[in-house]
Amino acid sequence: MLFVVSGPSGCGKSTLIGLVMGDLGGVRFSVSHTTRRRRATEVDGREYHFVTKKEFEAMIREGRFLEWAVVHGRQYGTSRAEVDEKAAAGDVLLDIDVQGARQVRASGRPASFIFIMPPVFKELRRRLIARRTENRASLARRLADARKEIGAYLEFDFVVINEDLETAAAELKSVILASRCRPGSRKKKIDGILRSFFPEGVRR
């Protein structure tokens, strides 16, 4: 199952995903490609695959992205190959922006779409400042983008409000567990159970 986690910059997507992955088995994270500069605390291949603009645009031409977008002036994209490889072994989590989430939905690929929402705008601003990764111009850009993106929550299957981190992580985990119970997600196991009831042929 593919889980698309989206929301404004600073809403806590990465933190929540990290908590859920540490507590829930069978979930893998799809590492995105980006042209933005690597931060001091980041490791290539862990937070992102850091590539040049030339490399990124070559991947676009070759159709290697499931989705890609320009976000805060930099390019970000999700590799089809990475998603397919990790999906073969279990559930996959994507941490992408609203533009990318729309592209994944338009692709028709089965997925659960989860929007992470901050409790209030003032708190989102505080979190972005506390990260100490933004200058005045980039902070203003991220806050302006957040105002554009916040209304997109209506396009998603689930909304998690990240006011209390522990509660929000529990809600995200619950969404994943509940989605695993959908008949389509359990088709292989269900077919095996039905065959045990009707050895002569599965009835529906």
C-alpha positions as CSV (number, residue, x, y, z in Angstrom):
1,M,0.0,0.0,0.0
2,L,1.2,3.5,-0.8
3,F,0.7,6.2,1.8
4,V,1.0,9.8,0.6
5,V,1.7,12.2,3.5
6,S,1.5,15.9,2.6
7,G,1.0,19.3,4.2
8,P,2.7,22.7,4.5
9,S,6.4,23.0,5.2
10,G,6.9,22.9,9.0
11,C,3.7,21.0,9.9
12,G,5.8,18.0,11.1
13,K,5.5,15.4,8.3
14,S,9.1,14.1,8.6
15,T,9.0,13.9,12.4
16,L,5.7,12.0,12.4
17,I,6.8,9.6,9.7
18,G,10.0,8.9,11.7
19,L,8.0,8.1,14.8
20,V,5.5,5.9,13.0
21,M,8.2,4.0,11.2
22,G,10.0,3.3,14.4
23,D,6.9,1.9,16.0
24,L,5.2,0.1,13.1
25,G,6.7,-2.8,11.1
26,G,6.4,-3.4,7.4
27,V,6.7,0.3,6.4
28,R,9.4,1.7,4.2
29,F,10.2,5.3,3.3
30,S,10.6,6.5,-0.2
31,V,13.5,8.9,-0.4
32,S,12.8,11.8,-2.8
33,H,15.3,13.4,-5.2
34,T,15.9,17.1,-4.9
35,T,18.1,19.9,-6.4
36,R,18.2,21.9,-3.1
37,R,21.4,22.1,-1.2
38,R,22.1,19.5,1.5
39,R,21.9,20.8,5.1
40,A,24.7,20.1,7.5
41,T,22.6,17.5,9.4
42,E,21.4,15.6,6.3
43,V,22.9,12.5,4.7
44,D,22.6,11.9,0.9
45,G,20.3,8.9,0.4
46,R,18.7,9.2,3.9
47,E,16.7,12.5,3.9
48,Y,17.0,13.0,0.1
49,H,18.9,12.0,-2.9
50,F,20.7,15.2,-3.7
51,V,21.2,15.7,-7.4
52,T,22.1,18.6,-9.8
53,K,19.5,20.4,-11.8
54,K,20.9,18.7,-14.9
55,E,20.5,15.3,-13.4
56,F,17.0,16.0,-12.2
57,E,15.9,17.3,-15.6
58,A,17.3,14.2,-17.3
59,M,15.2,12.0,-15.0
60,I,12.1,14.1,-16.0
61,R,12.8,13.5,-19.7
62,E,13.3,9.8,-19.1
63,G,9.9,9.5,-17.3
64,R,11.6,8.2,-14.1
65,F,9.4,10.2,-11.7
66,L,6.1,9.1,-10.3
67,E,5.7,12.8,-9.4
68,W,7.8,15.9,-9.4
69,A,7.3,19.6,-8.6
70,V,9.0,22.9,-8.0
71,V,8.7,23.6,-4.3
72,H,10.1,26.8,-2.6
73,G,12.1,27.4,-5.8
74,R,13.7,23.9,-5.8
75,Q,12.8,20.7,-7.7
76,Y,11.7,17.6,-5.8
77,G,10.6,14.2,-7.2
78,T,9.7,10.7,-6.3
79,S,11.5,7.9,-8.3
80,R,9.2,5.3,-9.8
81,A,11.9,2.6,-9.4
82,E,12.4,3.3,-5.7
83,V,8.7,3.2,-5.0
84,D,8.2,0.0,-7.0
85,E,11.2,-1.7,-5.3
86,K,10.1,-0.8,-1.8
87,A,6.4,-1.6,-2.5
88,A,7.4,-5.1,-3.4
89,A,8.4,-5.6,0.2
90,G,5.6,-3.9,2.0
91,D,3.9,-0.5,2.6
92,V,5.6,2.7,1.3
93,L,5.4,6.2,2.8
94,L,5.8,9.3,0.7
95,D,6.6,12.7,2.2
96,I,5.7,15.0,-0.6
97,D,4.0,18.4,-1.2
98,V,0.4,19.0,-2.3
99,Q,1.4,19.3,-6.0
100,G,3.0,15.9,-5.9
101,A,0.1,14.3,-4.0
102,R,-2.2,15.5,-6.8
103,Q,0.0,13.9,-9.4
104,V,0.0,10.6,-7.6
105,R,-3.8,10.7,-7.3
106,A,-4.0,11.5,-11.0
107,S,-1.8,8.6,-11.9
108,G,-4.5,6.2,-10.6
109,R,-2.1,4.3,-8.4
110,P,-3.9,3.0,-5.3
111,A,-2.9,5.0,-2.3
112,S,-4.1,6.5,1.0
113,F,-3.7,10.3,1.1
114,I,-3.0,11.9,4.5
115,F,-2.8,15.7,5.1
116,I,-0.9,16.9,8.1
117,M,-2.2,20.2,9.5
118,P,-0.6,22.5,12.0
119,P,-2.9,23.7,14.9
120,V,-2.7,27.4,13.9
121,F,-0.7,29.5,11.5
122,K,1.3,31.2,14.3
123,E,2.6,27.8,15.5
124,L,3.6,26.8,12.0
125,R,5.6,30.1,11.8
126,R,7.2,29.4,15.2
127,R,8.3,25.9,14.1
128,L,9.8,27.1,10.8
129,I,11.8,29.7,12.7
130,A,12.9,27.2,15.4
131,R,14.4,25.0,12.7
132,R,17.0,27.7,11.9
133,T,17.3,26.6,8.3
134,E,15.5,29.5,6.7
135,N,16.6,33.1,6.0
136,R,14.0,35.8,5.9
137,A,13.2,35.4,2.2
138,S,12.8,31.6,2.3
139,L,10.7,31.9,5.5
140,A,8.4,34.3,3.8
141,R,8.1,32.0,0.8
142,R,7.3,29.0,2.9
143,L,4.6,30.8,4.8
144,A,3.1,32.2,1.6
145,D,3.1,28.7,0.2
146,A,1.5,27.3,3.4
147,R,-1.4,29.8,2.9
148,K,-1.9,28.4,-0.6
149,E,-1.7,24.7,0.4
150,I,-3.8,24.7,3.6
151,G,-7.1,24.5,1.8
152,A,-6.0,21.4,0.0
153,Y,-6.9,19.2,3.0
154,L,-10.3,18.6,1.4
155,E,-8.6,16.6,-1.4
156,F,-7.2,14.1,1.1
157,D,-8.7,10.9,2.6
158,F,-7.5,11.7,6.2
159,V,-6.5,14.8,8.1
160,V,-4.1,14.6,11.1
161,I,-3.8,17.8,13.2
162,N,-0.3,18.0,14.6
163,E,-1.0,19.9,17.8
164,D,0.3,17.2,20.2
165,L,3.1,15.1,18.6
166,E,2.3,11.9,20.4
167,T,-1.4,12.1,19.6
168,A,-0.7,13.0,15.9
169,A,1.7,10.1,15.6
170,A,-0.9,7.7,17.1
171,E,-3.5,9.0,14.5
172,L,-1.1,8.5,11.6
173,K,-0.3,5.0,12.8
174,S,-4.1,4.3,13.1
175,V,-4.7,5.5,9.5
176,I,-2.0,3.0,8.2
177,L,-3.4,0.1,10.3
178,A,-7.0,0.8,9.2
179,S,-5.9,1.1,5.5
180,R,-4.3,-2.3,5.7
181,C,-7.7,-3.7,6.6
182,R,-9.3,-2.7,3.3
183,P,-10.4,-5.7,1.2
184,G,-8.2,-4.6,-1.7
185,S,-5.2,-4.5,0.5
186,R,-5.8,-8.0,1.7
187,K,-6.9,-9.6,-1.5
188,K,-4.2,-12.3,-1.5
189,K,-5.0,-13.4,2.0
190,I,-8.8,-13.2,1.5
191,D,-8.6,-15.4,-1.6
192,G,-6.6,-18.0,0.3
193,I,-9.3,-18.0,3.0
194,L,-12.1,-18.3,0.5
195,R,-10.3,-21.3,-1.2
196,S,-10.3,-23.1,2.2
197,F,-14.1,-22.7,2.3
198,F,-14.7,-23.6,-1.3
199,P,-11.9,-25.9,-2.6
200,E,-13.9,-26.5,-5.8
201,G,-13.7,-22.8,-6.7
202,V,-13.9,-19.5,-5.0
203,R,-17.4,-18.1,-4.7
204,R,-18.2,-14.4,-4.3
